[in-house]
Amino acid sequence: MEISIQLLSEPQITRELFEGFERHQEVTKCWQKEWGIWVLNDVCFVEEWNESQYQFLVECLKNTVNTKGIVLGAFQGGKLVGFASVESRRFGSREQYVQLSCIHVSNSCRGQGLGKRLFSYASFGAGKLGAERLYISAHPAQETQAFYHALGCVEAEEYDADLAQAYMCQHGHILYDCQLEYAL
């Protein structure tokens, strides 16, 4: 069945939109920056969203639209199977960045190129917002990092202090999320 990607408006973003969306990721290894060096560590957990996380996601995506950002939805048979969001705020020393704040593909639809399509649409939208680069504070899972690196993402030249700090451990020497960028 064909998958269509469309720009979402604020009224379309409801909790019901995510009914049947499968946020499931089994993580066994994560990239972590320890004392300035990237290492692949054994870290085992399963990530799934609960109801409060879905409610928070809906609020965040509505805010993205209301602040002139972009929210994309991928639909198969009328059902949401993927989404991505790009924030409108420009930042960096030359205001070269906008943030890819979300990109997720429902578990049953992974491995079919949908994430790559969503990333391409999000990158195009970022360019329309006047950015030179897309900034990604990305999940450190080995598979997630492989996805971004295959698309040409590299470690961010400049770290956004707020995003990077949000994912530092209390001692400040291990960075849990990977700060990446993609040249548009």
N, CA and C of each residue as an Amber inpcrd file, in Angstrom:
protein
   552
   0.8460000  -1.1820000   0.0000000   0.0000000   0.0000000   0.0000000
   0.8890000   1.2420000   0.0000000   0.5140000   2.2220000  -0.7890000
   1.3010000   3.4390000  -0.9370000   1.2620000   4.3000000   0.3250000
   2.3780000   4.9740000   0.5790000   2.4830000   5.8820000   1.7290000
   2.5630000   7.3080000   1.1960000   1.6940000   8.1760000   1.7140000
   1.7230000   9.5870000   1.3220000   2.2440000  10.4160000   2.4940000
   2.9700000  11.4740000   2.1530000   3.5070000  12.3810000   3.1690000
   2.8500000  13.7330000   2.9720000   2.3570000  14.2930000   4.0780000
   1.6870000  15.5860000   3.9930000   2.0670000  16.4720000   5.1630000
   1.9560000  17.7660000   4.9140000   2.1650000  18.7740000   5.9420000
   0.9460000  18.7570000   6.8540000   1.1630000  18.7260000   8.1650000
   0.0580000  18.6960000   9.1180000  -0.2290000  20.0890000   9.6770000
  -1.4910000  20.3820000   9.8650000  -1.9080000  21.6330000  10.4890000
  -2.1860000  21.3680000  11.9730000  -2.2820000  22.4200000  12.7450000
  -2.4740000  22.2900000  14.1890000  -3.7260000  21.4800000  14.5510000
  -4.8850000  21.7070000  13.8960000  -6.0700000  20.9240000  14.2790000
  -5.9540000  19.4260000  13.9840000  -5.0990000  19.0390000  13.0600000
  -4.9240000  17.6240000  12.7420000  -4.1380000  16.8720000  13.8150000
  -3.3800000  17.6040000  14.6230000  -2.4870000  16.9820000  15.6010000
  -3.2540000  16.7430000  16.8970000  -3.7260000  15.5290000  17.0560000
  -4.4990000  15.1240000  18.2270000  -3.9460000  13.7990000  18.7310000
  -4.3450000  13.4240000  19.9060000  -3.9320000  12.1180000  20.4400000
  -4.4410000  10.9900000  19.5450000  -5.6260000  11.1650000  18.9800000
  -6.2130000  10.1460000  18.1140000  -5.3750000   9.9080000  16.8580000
  -4.6600000  10.9090000  16.3970000  -3.7960000  10.7560000  15.2290000
  -2.7930000   9.6210000  15.4320000  -2.3770000   9.4130000  16.6810000
  -1.3320000   8.4280000  16.9880000  -1.8820000   7.0570000  17.3880000
  -3.1980000   6.8670000  17.2820000  -3.7750000   5.5580000  17.5720000
  -3.1630000   4.5260000  16.6320000  -2.6260000   3.4820000  17.1850000
  -2.0220000   2.4320000  16.3690000  -0.5700000   2.6790000  15.9950000
  -0.0260000   3.8630000  16.3190000   1.3890000   4.1300000  16.0350000
   2.2300000   3.3020000  16.9970000   3.1970000   2.5730000  16.4730000
   3.9970000   1.6540000  17.2890000   5.3780000   2.2400000  17.5830000
   5.5020000   2.9350000  18.7070000   6.8220000   3.4280000  19.1300000
   7.4550000   2.3240000  19.9590000   8.2860000   1.5450000  19.3210000
   8.9430000   0.4210000  19.9850000  10.3690000   0.3340000  19.4520000
  11.3200000   0.3360000  20.3500000  12.7240000   0.1970000  19.9520000
  13.4540000  -0.6010000  21.0210000  14.0100000  -1.7240000  20.5980000
  14.8360000  -2.5380000  21.4820000  16.2800000  -2.1080000  21.2850000
  16.8620000  -1.5790000  22.3320000  18.2080000  -1.0270000  22.2750000
  19.1570000  -1.9740000  23.0070000  20.2850000  -2.2910000  22.3600000
  21.3000000  -3.1280000  23.0030000  22.6450000  -2.4250000  23.1150000
  22.8770000  -1.4620000  22.2200000  24.1380000  -0.7110000  22.2560000
  23.8610000   0.7530000  21.9600000  24.5860000   1.6390000  22.6530000
  24.4490000   3.0800000  22.4540000  25.8210000   3.7310000  22.3080000
  25.8620000   4.7020000  21.4060000  27.0500000   5.5390000  21.3000000
  26.9790000   6.5900000  22.3960000  28.0750000   6.7430000  23.1220000
  28.1490000   7.7440000  24.1720000  29.5150000   8.4110000  24.1140000
  29.5090000   9.7090000  24.3660000  30.7540000  10.4700000  24.3630000
  31.2760000  10.5070000  25.7910000  32.3940000   9.8270000  26.0030000
  33.0070000   9.7620000  27.3250000  34.3680000  10.4470000  27.2730000
  34.4680000  11.5270000  28.0040000  35.7090000  12.2920000  28.0620000
  36.1920000  12.6800000  26.6740000  35.2270000  13.0550000  25.8120000
  35.5590000  13.5610000  24.4780000  35.7250000  12.5060000  23.4030000
  35.5310000  11.2310000  23.7320000  35.7190000  10.1510000  22.7610000
  34.4100000   9.3690000  22.6260000  33.9780000   9.1010000  21.3850000
  32.7710000   8.3160000  21.1520000  33.0730000   6.8390000  21.3300000
  32.2840000   6.1890000  22.1740000  32.4300000   4.7510000  22.4070000
  31.0550000   4.0920000  22.3020000  31.0670000   2.8330000  21.8580000
  29.8380000   2.0620000  21.7480000  29.7320000   1.1680000  22.9730000
  28.7470000   1.4600000  23.8170000  28.5760000   0.7490000  25.0770000
  27.3700000  -0.1830000  25.0280000  27.4650000  -1.2730000  25.7890000
  26.3190000  -2.1530000  25.9780000  25.3320000  -1.4490000  26.9040000
  24.1680000  -1.1510000  26.3760000  23.1080000  -0.5100000  27.1360000
  21.8150000  -1.1500000  26.6550000  21.1570000  -1.9020000  27.5050000
  19.9610000  -2.6470000  27.0870000  18.6940000  -2.0660000  27.7080000
  17.7540000  -1.7120000  26.8440000  16.4340000  -1.2800000  27.2900000
  15.4840000  -1.3020000  26.1070000  14.2160000  -1.2530000  26.4030000
  13.1780000  -1.1620000  25.3790000  12.5050000   0.1820000  25.5510000
  12.3930000   0.9240000  24.4720000  11.7470000   2.2220000  24.5420000
  10.3800000   2.1370000  23.8810000   9.3750000   2.4540000  24.6600000
   7.9990000   2.5570000  24.1850000   7.3870000   3.7660000  24.8620000
   6.4700000   4.4290000  24.1730000   5.8370000   5.6080000  24.7670000
   4.5910000   5.2310000  25.5320000   4.4090000   5.8770000  26.6730000
   3.1810000   5.6960000  27.4420000   2.2140000   6.8410000  27.1110000
   1.0490000   6.8070000  27.7060000   0.0120000   7.7980000  27.3910000
   0.4740000   9.2280000  27.6530000   1.1450000   9.4680000  28.7670000
   1.5840000  10.8350000  29.0630000   2.6260000  11.3120000  28.0630000
   3.4560000  10.4070000  27.5600000   4.4380000  10.7890000  26.5420000
   3.7610000  11.1360000  25.2230000   2.7150000  10.3950000  24.8670000
   1.9530000  10.7560000  23.6600000   1.2730000  12.1120000  23.8230000
   0.7100000  12.3750000  24.9900000   0.0660000  13.6690000  25.2420000
   1.0850000  14.8060000  25.1290000   2.2830000  14.5910000  25.6970000
   3.3410000  15.5950000  25.6110000   3.7690000  15.8000000  24.1590000
   3.8730000  14.7080000  23.3960000   4.2220000  14.7920000  21.9770000
   3.2160000  15.6510000  21.2250000   1.9300000  15.4330000  21.4680000
   0.8830000  16.2190000  20.8030000   1.0600000  17.7000000  21.1230000
   1.3050000  18.0330000  22.3860000   1.5250000  19.4350000  22.7780000
   2.7370000  20.0210000  22.0570000   3.8270000  19.2610000  22.0140000
   5.0510000  19.7400000  21.3600000   4.8420000  19.9700000  19.8670000
   4.1810000  19.0360000  19.1970000   3.9580000  19.1780000  17.7560000
   3.0150000  20.3370000  17.4440000   2.0070000  20.5360000  18.2710000
   1.1230000  21.6930000  18.0970000   1.9290000  22.9860000  18.2490000
   2.8140000  23.0160000  19.2460000   3.6590000  24.1880000  19.4550000
   4.5550000  24.4340000  18.2390000   5.0770000  23.3630000  17.6570000
   5.9260000  23.5090000  16.4720000   5.1640000  24.2120000  15.3590000
   3.9490000  23.7730000  15.0950000   3.1360000  24.4010000  14.0530000
   2.8120000  25.8460000  14.4190000   2.4280000  26.0770000  15.6780000
   2.0370000  27.4210000  16.1120000   3.1880000  28.4150000  16.1350000
   4.4260000  27.9180000  16.1290000   5.5970000  28.8100000  16.0930000
   6.2360000  28.8130000  14.7070000   5.4550000  28.4500000  13.6930000
   5.8570000  28.5010000  12.2770000   6.8550000  27.4250000  11.8750000
   6.8920000  26.3420000  12.6470000   7.7100000  25.2020000  12.2700000
   6.9270000  24.2760000  11.3520000   7.4960000  23.1090000  11.0840000
   6.9310000  22.1730000  10.1190000   6.6900000  20.8330000  10.8040000
   5.4930000  20.2680000  10.6040000   5.1920000  18.9180000  11.0620000
   4.6800000  18.1380000   9.8530000   5.3350000  17.0270000   9.5840000
   4.9860000  16.1640000   8.4630000   4.4220000  14.8560000   8.9820000
   3.4160000  14.3430000   8.3120000   2.8490000  13.0460000   8.6600000
   2.9150000  12.1260000   7.4560000   3.2740000  10.8760000   7.7020000
   3.2880000   9.8560000   6.6510000   2.1150000   8.9210000   6.9250000
   1.2790000   8.7210000   5.9130000   0.0520000   7.9550000   6.0790000
  -0.0060000   6.7820000   5.1100000  -0.4840000   5.6680000   5.6260000
  -0.7110000   4.4750000   4.8260000  -2.1330000   4.0030000   5.1330000
  -2.9850000   4.0130000   4.1290000  -4.3780000   3.6330000   4.3640000
  -5.0680000   4.5030000   5.3860000  -4.7410000   5.7820000   5.4260000
  -5.3520000   6.7150000   6.3640000  -4.7850000   6.6650000   7.7710000
  -3.8100000   5.8100000   8.0090000  -3.2290000   5.6340000   9.3420000
  -1.8280000   6.2530000   9.3840000  -1.5360000   6.9970000  10.4610000
  -0.2160000   7.6000000  10.6280000   0.8230000   6.5050000  10.8640000
   1.8510000   6.4550000  10.0160000   2.9070000   5.4550000  10.1610000
   4.2860000   6.0850000  10.3330000   4.3520000   7.4150000  10.2710000
   5.6110000   8.1180000  10.4750000   5.3680000   9.6110000  10.5750000
   6.2930000  10.3150000  11.2000000   6.1690000  11.7690000  11.2870000
   7.5390000  12.3810000  11.5440000   7.6320000  13.6530000  11.2110000
   8.8590000  14.4170000  11.4500000   8.4700000  15.8560000  11.7480000
   9.3100000  16.5450000  12.5020000   9.0540000  17.9530000  12.7970000
  10.3580000  18.7370000  12.7670000  10.2450000  19.9680000  12.2780000
  11.3740000  20.8930000  12.1910000  10.9520000  22.1860000  12.8560000
  11.7490000  22.6360000  13.8100000  11.4570000  23.8800000  14.5230000
  11.8860000  25.0810000  13.6790000  11.2180000  26.2050000  13.8640000
  11.5170000  27.4030000  13.0630000  12.6620000  28.2410000  13.6250000
  12.9630000  28.0770000  14.9020000  14.0050000  28.9040000  15.5390000
  15.3690000  28.6240000  14.9210000  15.9960000  29.7030000  14.4580000
  17.3490000  29.5830000  13.9210000  18.3410000  29.8400000  15.0530000
  19.4500000  29.1080000  15.0220000  20.4600000  29.2720000  16.0550000
  21.8190000  28.8850000  15.4880000  22.8410000  29.0690000  16.2990000
  24.2190000  28.8540000  15.8740000  24.8990000  30.1900000  15.6700000
  26.2030000  30.1860000  15.5260000  26.9750000  31.4290000  15.4240000
  26.5850000  32.2630000  14.2140000  26.0860000  31.6020000  13.1640000
  25.6380000  32.2940000  11.9510000  24.1380000  32.0940000  11.7300000
  23.4530000  31.6370000  12.7790000  22.0470000  31.2570000  12.6660000
  21.8520000  30.2610000  11.5260000  22.7850000  29.3300000  11.4440000
  22.8100000  28.3600000  10.3540000  21.9240000  27.1440000  10.5890000
  21.4990000  26.9240000  11.8300000  20.7600000  25.7150000  12.1750000
  19.2690000  25.9550000  12.3980000  18.4730000  24.9320000  12.0640000
  17.1440000  24.7200000  12.6250000  17.1380000  23.2700000  13.0880000
  16.2980000  22.9830000  14.0560000  16.3250000  21.6550000  14.6800000
  15.3060000  20.6950000  14.0740000  15.7790000  19.4960000  13.7360000
  14.8900000  18.3740000  13.4540000  14.5300000  17.8350000  14.8340000
  13.3500000  18.1980000  15.3330000  13.0010000  17.8540000  16.7100000
  12.4200000  16.4510000  16.8440000  11.8330000  15.9220000  15.7760000
  11.2760000  14.5610000  15.7990000  11.3950000  13.9220000  14.4260000
  11.6570000  12.6490000  14.4350000  11.4750000  11.8200000  13.2480000
  11.2970000  10.3940000  13.7670000  10.1330000   9.8320000  13.4820000
   9.8050000   8.5010000  13.9730000   9.0060000   7.7510000  12.9230000
   9.2880000   6.4760000  12.8010000   8.5500000   5.5850000  11.9140000
   7.9790000   4.4590000  12.7670000   6.7160000   4.1730000  12.5680000
   6.0640000   3.0950000  13.3050000   6.8270000   1.7920000  13.0930000
   6.9530000   1.0190000  14.1550000   7.7770000  -0.1860000  14.1520000
   7.5080000  -1.0960000  12.9520000   6.2620000  -1.2990000  12.5990000
   5.9230000  -2.2190000  11.5120000   6.2940000  -1.6910000  10.1290000
   6.6280000  -0.4120000  10.0150000   6.9500000   0.1880000   8.7150000
   8.4350000   0.4960000   8.5470000   9.2510000   0.1070000   9.4920000
  10.6910000   0.3810000   9.3920000  11.3430000  -0.5080000   8.3450000
  12.4530000  -0.0290000   7.8190000  13.2210000  -0.7970000   6.8470000
  12.6960000  -0.6990000   5.4270000  11.7810000   0.2420000   5.1790000
  11.1910000   0.3980000   3.8530000  11.5500000   1.7320000   3.2030000
  12.4550000   2.4800000   3.8220000  12.8730000   3.7620000   3.2640000
  12.0180000   4.9490000   3.6830000  11.0320000   4.7380000   4.5480000
  10.1580000   5.8300000   4.9650000  10.9100000   6.8780000   5.7810000
  11.7820000   6.4520000   6.6780000  12.5660000   7.4080000   7.4580000
  13.4080000   8.2970000   6.5610000  13.9920000   7.7140000   5.5370000
  14.7970000   8.4810000   4.5760000  13.9250000   9.4950000   3.8300000
  12.7190000   9.0830000   3.4430000  11.7950000  10.0090000   2.7610000
  11.4030000  11.1560000   3.6860000  11.0510000  10.8410000   4.9240000
  10.6890000  11.8890000   5.8740000  11.8550000  12.8510000   6.1030000
  13.0550000  12.2950000   6.2090000  14.2420000  13.1360000   6.4200000
  14.4450000  14.0710000   5.2290000  14.2340000  13.5590000   4.0340000
  14.3780000  14.3690000   2.8230000  13.3700000  15.5230000   2.8130000
  12.1130000  15.2280000   3.1360000  11.0880000  16.2750000   3.1940000
  11.4210000  17.2900000   4.2840000  11.8650000  16.8120000   5.4510000
  12.2110000  17.7030000   6.5590000  13.3910000  18.6030000   6.1730000
  14.3580000  18.0430000   5.4710000  15.5180000  18.8300000   5.0260000
  15.0870000  19.9220000   4.0560000  14.2070000  19.5780000   3.1410000
  13.6790000  20.5690000   2.1960000  12.9770000  21.6890000   2.9660000
  12.1480000  21.3270000   3.9390000  11.4590000  22.3190000   4.7600000
  12.4220000  23.1930000   5.5370000  13.4910000  22.6070000   6.0460000
  14.5010000  23.3790000   6.7840000  15.1420000  24.4230000   5.8830000
  15.4030000  24.0500000   4.6480000  15.9420000  25.0050000   3.6800000
  14.9820000  26.1490000   3.4220000  13.6910000  25.8330000   3.3420000
  12.6710000  26.8670000   3.1460000  12.5960000  27.8170000   4.3420000
  13.0070000  27.3340000   5.5170000  13.0440000  28.1820000   6.7180000
  14.3100000  29.0390000   6.7620000  15.1710000  28.9060000   5.7560000
  16.3720000  29.7240000   5.6610000  17.6100000  29.1380000   6.3020000
  17.5450000  27.8900000   6.7170000  18.6930000  27.2740000   7.3860000
  19.7060000  26.7580000   6.3710000  20.9460000  26.6770000   6.8250000
  22.0220000  26.0490000   6.0460000  22.2150000  24.6020000   6.4690000
  21.8210000  24.3110000   7.7290000  22.0550000  22.9850000   8.3000000
  20.8900000  22.5680000   9.1910000  20.6670000  21.2940000   9.2130000
  19.6750000  20.7030000  10.0970000  20.4160000  20.1880000  11.3240000
  19.9330000  20.5380000  12.5090000  20.5520000  20.1260000  13.7660000
  19.7130000  19.0150000  14.3720000  20.3610000  17.9420000  14.7930000
  19.6530000  16.7910000  15.3310000  20.2700000  16.3850000  16.6630000
  19.4770000  16.4120000  17.7280000  19.8890000  15.8490000  19.0080000
  19.3190000  14.4390000  18.9910000  20.1420000  13.4810000  18.5590000
  19.6530000  12.1560000  18.1680000  19.8440000  11.0910000  19.2360000
  18.8710000  10.2000000  19.2890000  18.9400000   9.0310000  20.1600000
  20.2780000   8.3240000  19.9110000  20.9570000   7.8830000  20.9620000
  22.2880000   7.2940000  20.7940000  22.3120000   5.8260000  20.3760000
  21.1470000   5.1900000  20.1970000  21.1270000   3.7720000  19.8260000
  21.9430000   3.5310000  18.5600000  22.6460000   2.4230000  18.5330000
  23.5090000   2.0770000  17.4130000  22.7520000   2.1600000  16.0800000
  21.5390000   1.6170000  16.0290000  20.7600000   1.6110000  14.7910000
  20.3300000   3.0240000  14.3810000  19.9680000   3.8360000  15.3560000
  19.5680000   5.2140000  15.0720000  20.7400000   5.9920000  14.5020000
  21.8940000   5.8350000  15.1190000  23.0830000   6.5320000  14.6320000
  23.4860000   6.0480000  13.2380000  23.3440000   4.7560000  12.9790000
  23.6500000   4.2200000  11.6440000  22.7260000   4.8590000  10.6010000
  21.4470000   5.0380000  10.9470000  20.4830000   5.6930000  10.0540000
  20.9540000   7.0920000   9.6930000  21.2620000   7.9010000  10.7070000
  21.6680000   9.2840000  10.4460000  22.9840000   9.3590000   9.6750000
  23.9380000   8.5410000  10.0360000  25.2360000   8.5860000   9.3450000
  25.1150000   8.1440000   7.8940000  24.2310000   7.1800000   7.6120000
  24.0030000   6.7440000   6.2340000  23.4200000   7.8740000   5.3850000
  22.7140000   8.7930000   6.0150000  22.1450000   9.9340000   5.3020000
  23.1480000  11.0660000   5.1070000  24.3100000  10.9670000   5.7500000
  25.3350000  11.9960000   5.6130000  25.4480000  12.9260000   6.8080000
  24.7750000  12.6050000   7.8940000  24.8810000  13.4310000   9.1000000
  26.2380000  13.1940000   9.7640000  26.7610000  14.2430000  10.3550000
  28.0430000  14.1840000  11.0680000  27.8700000  14.8700000  12.4230000
  28.8440000  14.6940000  13.2860000  28.7800000  15.3700000  14.5780000
  28.6720000  16.8750000  14.3490000  27.8300000  17.5310000  15.1410000
  27.5960000  18.9630000  14.9820000  28.8750000  19.7510000  15.1950000
  29.1000000  20.6880000  14.3050000  30.2500000  21.5860000  14.4110000
  30.1250000  22.4580000  15.6570000  28.9010000  22.9080000  15.9390000
  28.6010000  23.6970000  17.1280000  27.4880000  22.9830000  17.8830000
  27.6650000  22.7830000  19.1590000  26.6100000  22.1920000  19.9810000
  25.6990000  23.2930000  20.4850000  24.3930000  23.0450000  20.4140000
  23.4480000  23.9410000  21.0540000  23.5000000  23.6280000  22.5490000
  23.8340000  24.6180000  23.3560000  24.0460000  24.3890000  24.7880000
  22.8130000  23.8190000  25.4740000  21.6400000  24.3430000  25.1530000
  20.4230000  23.8660000  25.8090000  20.1250000  22.4190000  25.4510000
  20.2210000  22.0590000  24.1870000  19.9390000  20.6850000  23.7740000
  20.9770000  19.7160000  24.3180000  22.2520000  20.0840000  24.2190000
  23.3100000  19.2000000  24.7020000  23.2380000  19.0360000  26.2170000
  22.9840000  20.1080000  26.9320000  22.9330000  20.0550000  28.3900000
  21.7660000  19.2000000  28.8740000  20.6840000  19.2060000  28.1370000
  19.5150000  18.4230000  28.5300000  19.8190000  16.9290000  28.5600000
  20.8810000  16.5160000  27.8740000  21.1880000  15.0960000  27.7820000
  22.5400000  14.7250000  28.3840000  23.0920000  15.5890000  29.2270000
  24.3510000  15.2960000  29.9170000  24.0550000  14.6030000  31.2390000
  24.9360000  13.7020000  31.6310000  24.7770000  13.1210000  32.9590000
  25.1960000  14.1600000  33.9940000  24.9690000  13.8940000  35.2480000
  25.1940000  14.8980000  36.2790000  26.6500000  15.3380000  36.3930000
  27.5770000  14.4900000  35.9560000  28.9890000  14.8690000  36.0290000
  29.4610000  15.5960000  34.7850000  28.6300000  15.6300000  33.7490000
  28.9580000  16.3840000  32.5490000  29.9650000  15.7270000  31.6270000
  30.3660000  14.4810000  31.8700000  31.3810000  13.8820000  30.9990000
  30.8280000  12.8350000  30.0510000  29.5550000  12.4740000  30.1710000
  28.9640000  11.5350000  29.2150000  27.7860000  12.2270000  28.5450000
  27.8310000  12.3050000  27.2390000  26.7440000  12.8990000  26.4810000
  25.8510000  11.7750000  25.9960000  24.6090000  11.7420000  26.4500000
  23.7170000  10.6420000  26.1130000  23.1490000  10.7660000  24.7080000
  22.6140000  11.9200000  24.3080000  22.1780000  12.0910000  22.9450000
  23.3670000  12.5190000  22.1020000  23.3280000  12.1800000  20.8330000
  24.3980000  12.5600000  19.9130000  23.9700000  13.8020000  19.1600000
  24.7770000  14.8330000  19.2200000  24.4810000  16.1100000  18.5700000
  25.0460000  16.0540000  17.1450000  24.1290000  16.0550000  16.1680000
  24.5040000  15.8890000  14.7700000  24.0430000  17.0770000  13.9370000
  24.5830000  17.1520000  12.7310000  24.1110000  18.1550000  11.7740000
  24.1220000  17.5420000  10.3770000  23.3170000  18.1720000   9.5300000
  23.2190000  17.7490000   8.1400000  23.2380000  19.0120000   7.2840000
  24.1990000  19.1060000   6.3700000  24.3110000  20.2580000   5.4860000
  23.2230000  20.1960000   4.4230000  22.4840000  21.2860000   4.2820000
  21.3770000  21.3330000   3.3110000  21.8740000  21.7480000   1.9270000
